């Protein structure tokens, strides 16, 4: 039987369930899209001298980075938690 921590250790998605793989990639794409949108808003804000766009741009960049890091940490800590669980 293949356990979840084996899938996480391999990090290749070979044994991941299809819906897990889709959710993982959607979360990564969403985080990258947030960061790109933040960069665009920051660039527009710099050319227009609009502090409101600066704030939104920085916020979206930070949110995108946190999203990508959060997905990675979630998968990593889930594997660590199951390894220490006694199996």
C-alpha positions as CSV (number, residue, x, y, z in Angstrom):
1,X,0.0,0.0,0.0
2,X,1.3,3.5,-0.9
3,X,1.0,6.0,2.0
4,X,0.7,9.8,1.6
5,X,4.2,10.4,3.1
6,X,5.7,8.2,0.4
7,X,4.1,10.4,-2.3
8,X,5.3,13.6,-0.6
9,X,8.9,12.3,-0.2
10,X,9.1,11.4,-3.9
11,X,7.7,14.9,-4.8
12,X,7.0,13.7,-8.4
13,X,3.2,13.3,-8.1
14,X,3.4,9.8,-9.6
15,X,1.1,8.3,-7.1
16,X,-1.0,11.4,-6.3
17,X,-4.7,11.1,-6.8
18,X,-6.0,13.1,-9.8
19,X,-8.0,15.6,-7.7
20,X,-5.0,16.2,-5.4
21,X,-2.7,16.9,-8.3
22,X,-5.3,19.3,-9.8
23,X,-5.7,21.2,-6.5
24,X,-2.0,21.4,-5.9
25,X,-1.3,22.9,-9.4
26,X,-4.3,25.3,-9.1
27,X,-2.9,26.6,-5.8
28,X,0.5,27.1,-7.3
29,X,-1.0,28.8,-10.4
30,X,-3.2,31.0,-8.2
31,X,-0.2,32.1,-6.1
32,X,1.9,32.9,-9.2
33,X,-1.0,34.8,-10.7
34,X,-1.4,36.9,-7.5
35,X,2.3,37.8,-7.6
36,X,2.2,38.7,-11.3
37,X,-0.9,40.8,-10.8
38,X,0.9,42.5,-7.9
39,X,3.9,43.3,-10.1
40,X,1.6,44.7,-12.8
41,X,-0.3,46.9,-10.3
42,X,3.0,48.1,-8.8
43,X,4.3,49.0,-12.2
44,X,1.1,50.9,-13.0
45,X,1.2,52.6,-9.6
46,X,4.8,53.7,-10.2
47,X,4.0,55.3,-13.5
48,X,0.8,57.0,-12.2
49,X,2.2,58.0,-8.8
50,X,-0.9,56.4,-7.2
51,X,-0.2,55.2,-3.7
52,X,-3.4,53.1,-3.7
53,X,-2.1,50.9,-6.5
54,X,1.3,50.6,-4.7
55,X,-0.4,49.2,-1.6
56,X,-2.5,46.8,-3.6
57,X,0.5,45.7,-5.7
58,X,2.7,45.0,-2.6
59,X,-0.2,43.2,-1.0
60,X,-0.8,41.0,-4.0
61,X,2.8,40.2,-4.3
62,X,3.0,39.2,-0.6
63,X,-0.2,37.2,-0.9
64,X,1.1,35.3,-3.9
65,X,4.4,34.4,-2.2
66,X,2.6,33.3,0.9
67,X,0.2,31.1,-1.2
68,X,3.1,29.3,-2.9
69,X,5.1,28.9,0.3
70,X,1.9,27.8,2.2
71,X,1.1,25.0,-0.3
72,X,4.7,23.7,-0.1
73,X,4.7,23.8,3.7
74,X,1.3,22.1,3.9
75,X,2.5,19.2,1.8
76,X,5.8,19.0,3.7
77,X,4.4,19.2,7.2
78,X,1.7,16.7,6.4
79,X,4.3,14.2,5.5
80,X,6.3,14.9,8.6
81,X,3.2,14.6,10.8
82,X,2.3,11.2,9.4
83,X,5.9,9.9,9.8
84,X,5.9,10.8,13.5
85,X,2.4,9.4,14.0
86,X,3.7,5.9,14.8
87,X,3.2,4.1,11.5
